[in-house]
Every structure is written in C-alpha cells, then in structure tokens.
Amino acid sequence: FVAFFSKLPKKSPETGTIRLFDRTDYYSVHGQDAHYVATHVFRINSVLEYLGAGGKACGLPSVTLSHTLAHSFLRDAIISKQLRVEIWPMPGQGRKASK
C-alpha cells in the first residue's frame, strides 16, 4: 500500500483536498491527511500509526476512522471548511468512488 500511495498525485488539506480510503468497515487516512485528521478530529498525534519500514522516522502516517466519526468529519470538512474530498474504494472495486 505504501508504494501505491506514493504514486498517487500530490495534494494536501492545505490546498483544499483530503483523501480517504474506504476499507468497508472503516476509513483510513494517510500522509499529510492523517496529520490533519489527528490534529482536527482527535486533537492528539498519538493516534497516528506508521506503515512501512522505518516506523515514525520514515513510515507513512496513518489514522483510521469509524464510519460514524468519518461521516461527522466529512460533514465538517465539506460544509464548514470547504474542502474537496476524494474517497478511494478497496482495490478491485474501481478507480475512484467519488470526488
């Protein structure tokens, strides 16, 4: 997944777009978006997990959100903060589910 994520087009919440990955039972958020969610939703960075080799030093920051928490976050992100949202489906379900 880390290799796949590194090939995605660059973007950040500061430029107006946030990217979530639908994992069926929950959503995951990675990279700069994970830091954004940790800061604005959980208000603490200890929720960050790091994927791949290197742990915190070189790993890919990740956060998971339950459906309830994700829907609340998405409502706030779209309506209040005017962010664009990309929701990517599980592999094998198509390219982009929505934008």
Secondary structure as a PSIPRED ss2 file (coil, helix, strand):
# PSIPRED VFORMAT (PSIPRED V4.0)

   1 F C   1.000  0.000  0.000
   2 V H   0.000  1.000  0.000
   3 A H   0.000  1.000  0.000
   4 F H   0.000  1.000  0.000
   5 F H   0.000  1.000  0.000
   6 S H   0.000  1.000  0.000
   7 K C   1.000  0.000  0.000
   8 L C   1.000  0.000  0.000
   9 P C   1.000  0.000  0.000
  10 K C   1.000  0.000  0.000
  11 K C   1.000  0.000  0.000
  12 S C   1.000  0.000  0.000
  13 P H   0.000  1.000  0.000
  14 E H   0.000  1.000  0.000
  15 T H   0.000  1.000  0.000
  16 G C   1.000  0.000  0.000
  17 T E   0.000  0.000  1.000
  18 I E   0.000  0.000  1.000
  19 R E   0.000  0.000  1.000
  20 L E   0.000  0.000  1.000
  21 F E   0.000  0.000  1.000
  22 D E   0.000  0.000  1.000
  23 R C   1.000  0.000  0.000
  24 T C   1.000  0.000  0.000
  25 D C   1.000  0.000  0.000
  26 Y E   0.000  0.000  1.000
  27 Y E   0.000  0.000  1.000
  28 S E   0.000  0.000  1.000
  29 V E   0.000  0.000  1.000
  30 H E   0.000  0.000  1.000
  31 G C   1.000  0.000  0.000
  32 Q H   0.000  1.000  0.000
  33 D H   0.000  1.000  0.000
  34 A H   0.000  1.000  0.000
  35 H H   0.000  1.000  0.000
  36 Y H   0.000  1.000  0.000
  37 V H   0.000  1.000  0.000
  38 A H   0.000  1.000  0.000
  39 T H   0.000  1.000  0.000
  40 H H   0.000  1.000  0.000
  41 V H   0.000  1.000  0.000
  42 F H   0.000  1.000  0.000
  43 R C   1.000  0.000  0.000
  44 I C   1.000  0.000  0.000
  45 N H   0.000  1.000  0.000
  46 S H   0.000  1.000  0.000
  47 V H   0.000  1.000  0.000
  48 L C   1.000  0.000  0.000
  49 E E   0.000  0.000  1.000
  50 Y E   0.000  0.000  1.000
  51 L E   0.000  0.000  1.000
  52 G C   1.000  0.000  0.000
  53 A C   1.000  0.000  0.000
  54 G C   1.000  0.000  0.000
  55 G H   0.000  1.000  0.000
  56 K H   0.000  1.000  0.000
  57 A H   0.000  1.000  0.000
  58 C H   0.000  1.000  0.000
  59 G C   1.000  0.000  0.000
  60 L E   0.000  0.000  1.000
  61 P E   0.000  0.000  1.000
  62 S E   0.000  0.000  1.000
  63 V E   0.000  0.000  1.000
  64 T E   0.000  0.000  1.000
  65 L E   0.000  0.000  1.000
  66 S E   0.000  0.000  1.000
  67 H H   0.000  1.000  0.000
  68 T H   0.000  1.000  0.000
  69 L H   0.000  1.000  0.000
  70 A H   0.000  1.000  0.000
  71 H H   0.000  1.000  0.000
  72 S H   0.000  1.000  0.000
  73 F H   0.000  1.000  0.000
  74 L H   0.000  1.000  0.000
  75 R H   0.000  1.000  0.000
  76 D H   0.000  1.000  0.000
  77 A H   0.000  1.000  0.000
  78 I H   0.000  1.000  0.000
  79 I H   0.000  1.000  0.000
  80 S H   0.000  1.000  0.000
  81 K C   1.000  0.000  0.000
  82 Q C   1.000  0.000  0.000
  83 L C   1.000  0.000  0.000
  84 R E   0.000  0.000  1.000
  85 V E   0.000  0.000  1.000
  86 E E   0.000  0.000  1.000
  87 I E   0.000  0.000  1.000
  88 W E   0.000  0.000  1.000
  89 P C   1.000  0.000  0.000
  90 M C   1.000  0.000  0.000
  91 P C   1.000  0.000  0.000
  92 G C   1.000  0.000  0.000
  93 Q C   1.000  0.000  0.000
  94 G C   1.000  0.000  0.000
  95 R C   1.000  0.000  0.000
  96 K C   1.000  0.000  0.000
  97 A C   1.000  0.000  0.000
  98 S E   0.000  0.000  1.000
  99 K C   1.000  0.000  0.000
